């Protein structure tokens, strides 16, 4: 008979299973430097556990070494989740207790991150000057300047390049000459879904809600540029335009096509999976962050009400079918947990016990060979620690999710 386990037991069990790094000698893809699926993300789990006293640096360090065993890429397309920025994020997390672990590598990587960021900003500005449309790789959290900007905000808030990134993102919120949103992309959301002619993404991971969360977080930290508040307001007005209110509560389409923008009608018939990456949880948290930053309590209440309605709706929760941070119970719980810490009411916090129970059950009764941070066991183990201890991560690992 299968029984459920307490979150801490789940976290400890998964961490024990991931104790020993193993790198495929025939894999030369650089995957070990990936925060989302490689050794870098698993190292982040063990760093958090070592900082919390639940694990050992003797376990964490071999994973850090594995992540960097074949060198660290400083190529122009590296990003928060891969290469120099990802390893910089990992090593700075290891210093969260004030100890200068890996200090030489950190100093070198910070230089590389700033260099990559300058190149990426210059390329983005040149693209805009040619009148071409953007791409996920230019601006989003995973592969673009939103992710790199969040990294710099956390660890280099005084860097000149951070001001340039924020300025670029402010401009991205402005309509194009053809009146398409500034963040319009010509490609599909992914390889399985076609949006002929392109789309405007609303999600946290790849869309304008990620930009909103980052701009709001920067404002909360006192880092601003010209047009900052106006850009936040533009994004919020866009989200207001496309918010739907029905029996399940407020929800937003995942993206918009040419036809939907032209007609003003979204084809998505109702809320889909309530996940961190897409859907109400991530979009609501982004608006909550922005509302707190701008002192807009009315919008904050609207965002929090949308999240509560989503979390209390069995029909929406039935769409959650895995345990991952990206689109499963781990990400849903952790996003709600972060939102609850800032909420004007206890209503979000009241939903956390049932979410934690669902997370426990799913983690205890399902098996996955995925060991990574974003869609696998490492991320689940990290979220499970928060579910039982109810304290913010010491390492700040969830900054890379844009929810803090």
N, C-alpha and C positions, 0 to 999 in steps of 0.2 A: 504494500500500500504506500502511495506517495503522500508525504505530509509537507506542509509549508514550513518554512524556517523564518526566524526573526531576521530583519534586515542585516544586523551585524554578523550573524552567522553566515548569511548569504555572501556578504562582502568578504569575510575572512576566508570562506571556502574558495571563492573565485580567485582571491589574491594568492592563496596557496597553490592553486592550479597554475597560476602564471608566475610562479616564483623563479623559475630557471629560464633564462633567455636561450632561444635556439634560433640561429640565423641560417637560412638556406644558403650554402656556399655557391650554389648555382644561380641564385637570384641576384642579378646585377642591376635591377630596376631602380634602386635607391629607395625602395619601399620602407626600409628600416627607419628612414628619416621622416616618415609620415606620422603626423599626430593623429590622424583619423583612423588608420588601420595598421600602423607599424609599431616597431619597438619604442618609438618616442612616446606614443600614447600610453603604452603599458608602463613605461618608466614613470609617467606622470602619476599613475595610480600608486606606485611604490614610493614615490617622493612624498605624496600626501600622507601615506600611512606612516612613513618614517618621521615626518614632521609632527604627526599626531601621537607618536609613541605606540602605534599599533603595529608597526613594522620596523624594519631595520635598514640602515644605510647599506649594510652588507648585501641586502637584496636589491635595493634601489640602484646602487652604483653599477652593477653589472648590466642592468637594463639601459642605463645612460650610456655606458660604454658600447653596448650593442647598437644603439641608435646612431652612434657616431663612428662605428668601426671602419666603415669604408669612406670616411671623410664626410664633409658637410657641403652640400651644394650651395653655391652663391649665385647661381644663374638668375637671369632677369625674371624668369617666371616662377621663382620660389615665392612662398606665401606663408601665411600664418599656419597652415596645416602641412607644409612640406618644405624641407630644406632649412637654410639658415634661420629664417624667422621662427619656424617651429622649434628648432633646437634652442634658440635664444629664449623662447617662451618657457621651455622645459627647464633650462638651467637657471633662469631667474626664479622660477617656482621653487627650485631647490634652495634658494637663498631667502625664502620668505621668513625664516626665523632669525634673520640678521647675520647668519654665518656666511662668509664669503666663499662658499664652495664653487669650484670651477671658475674663479674670478678672471683668470687670463682668457679663458675661452669666451666668457661673457663679454669682456671688453672687445675682443676681436669680432665677435658676432654682431655686437651692436653697430659697429662700423659698417659691416656688410649689410645689415638690415636697412640702415639709413641710405646706403648707396643704392640698394634695390628700390627703395621707396622713391628716391629722386628720379630714377629711371622710369619707374611706373607712372609717376605724376607727369613727367615730361611727355611720355607717350600718350597719356590720356588727353592732355591739353592739345597736343598735335592732332589727335584723332578728332576732337571736337572742332578744332579749327578747320578741318577739312569737311566738316558737315556730315561725317559718318556717324552711324549709331554705335552705342556702347556694346559691351559684352559682359557676361558674368566675370570673365577673367580680368576685366578692368576694375570692376567696382565691388564685387560681392564679398561676403565674409570669408568663404573658403579660399578663393583664389585671387581676390582682388584687394583694392585699397581700403575697403572697410575693415577687413581683417588686419591688415598691416597697421592701419591707423589705430585700431583698438590696442594692439600690442605696444605701439609707441606711447599711447596715452597712459597705459599702465606702468611703463618702465622708463620712458624718456619724455615726460610731459612738456619739457621746455624745449624740445627739439624744433628747429625751424621747419623741418620737413613736415612735422605734424600740422603746422599752420597751413602749409600748402595742400596737404591732403584734405583738411577740413574745407578749405576754399574750393577745391575741386568738387567735393561732395555737395556743397551749397549750390554750385552751378549746376550740378547734375539734377537737382530738383526742379530746375526751371524748364518750361516747355520748349521743345525744339521749334525751329521755324515752321515745320510742317504740323505743329500743334500736337505731335506725339509727346508723351512724357519723356523727360530728359534721360531716364534710365531705360528707355525702350531698347530691346535687343533684337537682332535680326534672326537669331537662332531659336530652336525649340527649347522648352524647359529641360528635357532630357531626351535620351535616345529612343524612348518608348512612346513619346507623345509628340504629335505634330501640331504646330501652330503656324500654318503657312503665312509667310510674311513677317513673322516674329511675334513678340508679346511683351507686355509690361508685367513684371513679376511683383506680387505683393508680399511674398513670404519673408521670413526673418533670415533664412540662410542665403537666399539668392536675390532677394527683392528689396523693395524700398523700405520695408519695415526694418531691415537690418541697418540701413542708412539712418533711419529715424532713431533706432536704439543707440547707435553710436553717437550721433549728434546730441541726443539727450544726455548720454553719459558724460560726454565731454563738457557740456554745459554744467552738469552737476559738479564736475571737478574744477569749474572755473576756467576752462580752456575754451576760448571763443574766437570767432573771426567775424568779419563784416558779413551781415546777412544771415547769421547763424539762426537767430530766432525766427526770421522770416521763412527760412528753409523748413524749419520744423513745422511752422504753421501751414506751409504749402502741402507738405506730406499729409498732415492731419486732415486738411480739407479734402484731399484726394481720397483718403480712406473713408471719410464721412460720406463722400459721394457714392462709394461702392459698398457701404455697409448695408446688409440686409437684416431685417428684424422679423422673425416669425416665431412660431411656438417653441422652437428650440433655443431662442435667444438670438442676440446679434451674431452675425458671422460675415466673413469676407470671402470673395473668390480667391483662388490661389494665384491666378493670373488673368490678364485681359488680352484679347486679340484685337486686330483691326476692326472687325465687325462689331465686337462688343463695345469698343470705344465709340464707334460711329453711331450705333443705335442707342447707347446708354443702357443697354440691358445685358446682364451676365447670363451665360448659358448654364453655368453651374447651378443645379437645382436646389442645393441645400448644403449645409456644412459637411465637409468630408472628415477625414481622420484628424482628431484634435492633437496635433503634434507640435513639438518645438520648431521644427524646420518650416512647416507650412501650417496654415490653419489658425484658429482663434487663439490658442495659448500664446504662441510667439508674437502674433500681431497685437494682442491685447497687452502683453508685457512691454512691448516696444512703446506703445502709446502711454502706458502707465509711467515708464521712465521719462518720456518726453514731457508729460504733464507735470510730474514732480519738478523737473528741471525748470519749467516755465511758470510754475505756481498756478497751473490751471486745474483747480480742484474739481471743476465740473467734468472735464475730460477724464481726469483720474477716476472719478466715480463711474463714468460710462465704461471705461476700460475694465475696471475691476468687476463691474456687474456682468460684462460680457464673459469674463473668465469664469465667474461663479456659475453662470447659467450653463456654460459648456461643461464644467466639471461635474455638475449635478444632473446631466442629461445622459441616461443609460444608452440611448440610441447612438449618441456620438461616441461614448466610451467603448461601445461594442466594435468600433472600427479599429481600436488599438489591438494589434495582434502580436506584437513582439516586445522585447524588454529594452530596446536600445535607447540611447540618448537622442538620437536623431529623430526617430518617429515612433518611439515606443514608450512604455511606462516609465522608464528611467528619466527621459527628457521631460515627459509630462509632469511627473512629480517634482522634479528639480525646478522647472520653470514656475510651477505653482508655489513652491516653497519660497523662492526668491521674491515672487510677487507678494506673498503673504507678509514678508518682513516689512514691506513698504506700504501695505494696504491701510486705507482709512477705516476699514471695518474688519471684524474678525471672520467675515464670511468665507474668505479664501482659506484661511487657516482651518476652518471647520471642515473643509473637504480633504485636508491632508491625511487624516487617519485612514479613510477609505482608499485613497490613492496609494498609500503605503502598503495597505493590505493587498491591493491588486498587484502592486509591484512584487511583493513577497511571493504571492501565489504564482505569478507568471515566471519569476526567476527560479522557483523551486520545482516547477512542473514542466519546464521546457528545457531543451538542450540545444546549444548552438556551438558550432566549431569556430565561430568568429571570435577572435580574442581581442580585437581592437578597441579603441576608445569611443569612436563615434557610433558604431553599430554593433559592438560586441561586448565581451565580458568585462573589459577594463572600465569602460564607462558605466556599466551597470553597477560594478562594485563601488565606484566613487559615489554614484547617486544613492546607493543603499546606505552608505555611511551617513550621509546627510539625513536620510529618512529616520535613522535611529538616534542620532546625536543632536539634531536640530540646531547645529551651529555652522557658521559659514566655513567653507574649506579654508584651511590655513594657507595652502599653496596658491589660492586664487585660481584654481584650474578652470572654474566655470566662466572666467572672463572671456575665454575663447568661444563661448556660446552667445555672447552679447546680452546676457540677461542680468548682468551686474556691472 
